[in-house]
Amino acid sequence: MKTFSMIKSIAVALAALCTSFAAISADKEVKPMKYVNALELKLINKGFDNSLTPYTRIPAYLKDSVRHDLWERSRCSSGIAVRFATNSTRVGVRYNLLWNTHMAHMADTGLKGTDLYRLSDDGVWQYVNTNRPSKSDSIQSKVYVENLAGDMREYMIYLPLYDGINWLEVGVDADAEISKPRVDNPRASRKIVFYGTSIMQGGCASRTGMVSTSIIQRELNCECVNIGISGEGKMDYCMARAMATIPGVSAFVIDPVPNCTKMMCDTLTYNFVKILRTMRPEVPIVMVEGPLYPYSRFDSFFAGYLPEKNEAFRKNYELLRKDNPRNIYYVTCEDLDGPDHEGTVDGIHLTDLGFRHYADRLIPVLKPLIE
């Protein structure tokens, strides 16, 4: 009888425990989420309002003026982020990819994923989580975080680096408040425009918040417009003219050497930068040399050719400086990918470590220009 009584007690306890778990599960199931169009919140790090879609990085009028590859890669949403405030206990995302593409040398989390950041009480952006994109579905979704305290907080979601967005929605508790940001971070009055190549665009960061422009944005508390166009940062004059129309620019960063031949560096640099200086004489311009790729230390051809490209680029900087020494600056390739030369994924494109090194080289130059 004693044994039967013990078994009965255990059975009753297990039944109560199961009932408790069922109640918890039921609570979770009955608490719905709502999804809010990102366009009702705030898009940051965008240069142009006259783009074909809200998530395209160059003006619509350039479509018939630039090469097909340049136009297509400008449709990647690199650097663009959504800012909002909410008191939700959960924060999620749902979005539709333009291509749902894949590359052998770049993590899908950086290529077409999204990162959530939260602003701390002392004004520091803290990484929260990333969604892992599905290869089979162009519509991606993720609940980044649950069980939050439910107080009003500031958030930011970075969009894909090497894919585009058709639409994006932010998910919160159905009864939660969600609004445009209440804190001016990054500061709307500070904006740096970055022009460059695949490295500038974000190849090959492991997640979207680790591209150099986003690191700089968080640390300098300013918007950073990413006009890195993979393979197409070739100093097209129409791109300079378009960039010169962006309002509220605190500085331009020009980093095209990796996509240019020595002759292009020699013949295009002066006029490209001159367009910016003529149209926006008050805005500082920072010219950045191309990196000396790790393999160039052993390849006898590139050991000579890459420095020659930089030399042609610098020659034009000296000419521009001779015209007017004000508001023009130069960053050499020294330690651009780090002193250990371990900052690339394929000898060219950067890892997160490489992007950290790159940002560390530019931040001391840019900080006094925007302050």
WOWO-V140323 format. One record per residue. N is the residue number from 1. PSI is psi as a letter, one per 20 degrees, with the letter a starting at -180 (999 if undefined). D_FIRST is the distance of its C-alpha to the first C-alpha in Angstrom with 1 decimal. Layout:
# WOWO-V140323
((N PSI D_FIRST) (N PSI D_FIRST))
This chain:
# WOWO-V140323
((1 h 0.0) (2 g 3.8) (3 g 5.4) (4 h 5.1) (5 g 6.1) (6 g 8.7) (7 g 9.9) (8 g 10.4) (9 g 12.3) (10 g 14.3) (11 g 15.2) (12 g 16.4) (13 g 18.4) (14 g 19.9) (15 g 20.9) (16 g 22.6) (17 g 24.3) (18 g 25.6) (19 g 26.8) (20 g 28.6) (21 h 30.3) (22 h 31.3) (23 g 32.8) (24 g 34.8) (25 g 36.0) (26 g 37.0) (27 g 38.9) (28 h 40.8) (29 h 41.6) (30 i 43.0) (31 n 45.2) (32 r 48.4) (33 q 51.3) (34 q 55.0) (35 p 57.7) (36 p 61.1) (37 p 64.3) (38 h 65.5) (39 i 69.0) (40 i 67.9) (41 c 67.0) (42 p 69.5) (43 p 70.7) (44 r 72.1) (45 k 74.1) (46 q 76.2) (47 h 80.0) (48 p 81.1) (49 i 80.4) (50 k 82.6) (51 r 80.4) (52 h 79.6) (53 r 75.9) (54 i 74.2) (55 j 72.7) (56 q 76.0) (57 i 77.8) (58 r 81.5) (59 q 83.7) (60 h 83.8) (61 i 87.6) (62 i 87.4) (63 g 85.8) (64 j 89.2) (65 i 90.7) (66 r 88.3) (67 q 87.2) (68 g 84.4) (69 h 82.1) (70 g 82.7) (71 g 81.9) (72 g 78.7) (73 i 77.4) (74 i 78.2) (75 i 75.6) (76 q 72.9) (77 k 71.3) (78 p 71.5) (79 h 71.4) (80 q 70.8) (81 q 67.8) (82 p 66.2) (83 p 65.9) (84 r 63.8) (85 q 61.7) (86 q 58.3) (87 k 55.4) (88 q 52.9) (89 i 49.6) (90 q 50.3) (91 p 53.5) (92 a 54.2) (93 q 57.1) (94 p 58.2) (95 q 61.5) (96 p 63.6) (97 q 65.4) (98 g 69.0) (99 h 68.8) (100 l 65.3) (101 r 67.2) (102 q 66.2) (103 q 68.1) (104 h 67.4) (105 j 68.2) (106 p 66.5) (107 p 62.9) (108 h 62.0) (109 h 60.5) (110 h 64.0) (111 g 65.9) (112 j 64.1) (113 a 61.1) (114 q 61.1) (115 p 60.2) (116 p 58.8) (117 q 60.1) (118 q 59.4) (119 p 61.8) (120 r 60.6) (121 h 61.5) (122 j 64.3) (123 k 65.8) (124 p 64.6) (125 p 63.4) (126 p 60.0) (127 p 58.7) (128 g 55.4) (129 r 54.8) (130 q 56.4) (131 q 55.6) (132 o 55.6) (133 q 57.8) (134 p 56.9) (135 h 59.5) (136 i 58.9) (137 p 59.1) (138 i 62.1) (139 o 60.0) (140 q 57.9) (141 q 55.2) (142 p 53.1) (143 o 51.0) (144 g 52.3) (145 q 50.0) (146 r 47.2) (147 k 45.5) (148 r 48.9) (149 h 49.3) (150 j 51.3) (151 q 54.5) (152 p 57.9) (153 q 58.8) (154 p 61.6) (155 r 61.0) (156 p 63.1) (157 p 62.5) (158 p 64.9) (159 r 65.8) (160 q 66.3) (161 h 69.0) (162 k 70.1) (163 r 69.1) (164 r 70.0) (165 p 68.2) (166 g 68.8) (167 q 66.5) (168 p 63.8) (169 q 61.3) (170 p 59.2) (171 p 55.6) (172 r 54.0) (173 q 51.5) (174 h 52.7) (175 j 52.9) (176 q 54.5) (177 p 58.2) (178 p 60.2) (179 r 64.0) (180 q 66.9) (181 q 66.7) (182 i 67.4) (183 p 68.4) (184 m 71.6) (185 o 70.2) (186 q 71.8) (187 p 74.9) (188 h 76.8) (189 i 80.1) (190 p 79.7) (191 p 79.8) (192 p 80.5) (193 p 81.5) (194 p 80.7) (195 p 82.7) (196 b 82.0) (197 b 80.4) (198 h 77.1) (199 g 76.2) (200 h 76.8) (201 h 74.9) (202 j 71.8) (203 o 71.8) (204 m 69.4) (205 q 67.0) (206 h 63.3) (207 r 62.6) (208 h 64.9) (209 i 64.9) (210 j 66.4) (211 q 69.8) (212 h 72.5) (213 h 73.7) (214 h 70.2) (215 g 69.8) (216 g 73.2) (217 g 72.4) (218 h 69.3) (219 h 71.0) (220 i 74.4) (221 l 72.9) (222 q 75.3) (223 p 75.2) (224 o 76.0) (225 o 77.4) (226 o 76.7) (227 l 79.5) (228 p 78.7) (229 o 79.6) (230 o 78.4) (231 i 81.5) (232 j 83.7) (233 m 84.5) (234 k 88.1) (235 l 89.9) (236 p 90.9) (237 h 93.2) (238 h 91.7) (239 h 88.4) (240 g 90.2) (241 h 91.9) (242 g 88.6) (243 h 86.9) (244 i 89.8) (245 i 88.9) (246 p 85.4) (247 q 85.6) (248 k 84.5) (249 p 84.6) (250 h 84.5) (251 q 85.1) (252 p 85.5) (253 p 84.0) (254 o 85.9) (255 m 84.3) (256 i 85.7) (257 g 87.0) (258 h 84.2) (259 i 85.2) (260 q 88.9) (261 r 91.5) (262 g 93.9) (263 h 96.6) (264 g 94.3) (265 h 93.6) (266 h 97.3) (267 i 98.5) (268 h 95.8) (269 g 94.5) (270 g 97.4) (271 h 97.7) (272 g 93.9) (273 h 93.6) (274 h 97.0) (275 g 95.7) (276 g 92.9) (277 h 95.3) (278 g 97.9) (279 h 95.5) (280 m 93.3) (281 h 95.5) (282 i 93.4) (283 p 90.2) (284 q 89.6) (285 p 89.1) (286 o 87.2) (287 p 88.1) (288 p 85.6) (289 r 86.6) (290 q 84.8) (291 q 82.3) (292 o 83.4) (293 q 80.6) (294 h 79.0) (295 i 80.6) (296 i 84.0) (297 i 84.1) (298 h 84.3) (299 o 86.0) (300 h 89.7) (301 g 90.5) (302 h 88.0) (303 h 88.7) (304 h 92.1) (305 g 91.5) (306 g 88.8) (307 h 90.8) (308 h 93.8) (309 g 92.0) (310 h 91.0) (311 g 94.6) (312 h 95.9) (313 g 93.4) (314 h 94.3) (315 g 98.0) (316 h 97.6) (317 g 95.7) (318 h 98.7) (319 g 101.0) (320 h 98.9) (321 h 98.8) (322 h 102.6) (323 g 102.9) (324 o 100.8) (325 i 98.7) (326 q 96.6) (327 k 93.1) (328 p 92.7) (329 r 90.4) (330 p 89.5) (331 p 86.3) (332 r 86.9) (333 i 84.5) (334 p 83.7) (335 k 80.0) (336 h 79.4) (337 j 76.5) (338 q 75.7) (339 i 77.1) (340 i 74.8) (341 k 75.7) (342 j 72.0) (343 j 71.9) (344 q 72.2) (345 h 70.0) (346 k 72.9) (347 i 75.8) (348 f 76.9) (349 q 74.2) (350 q 72.1) (351 r 68.5) (352 h 66.8) (353 g 68.3) (354 g 71.7) (355 h 71.5) (356 g 70.5) (357 g 73.6) (358 g 75.8) (359 g 74.6) (360 h 75.2) (361 h 78.8) (362 h 79.6) (363 g 77.8) (364 h 80.4) (365 g 83.2) (366 h 81.8) (367 g 80.5) (368 h 83.9) (369 h 85.2) (370 i 82.7) (371 999 82.5))
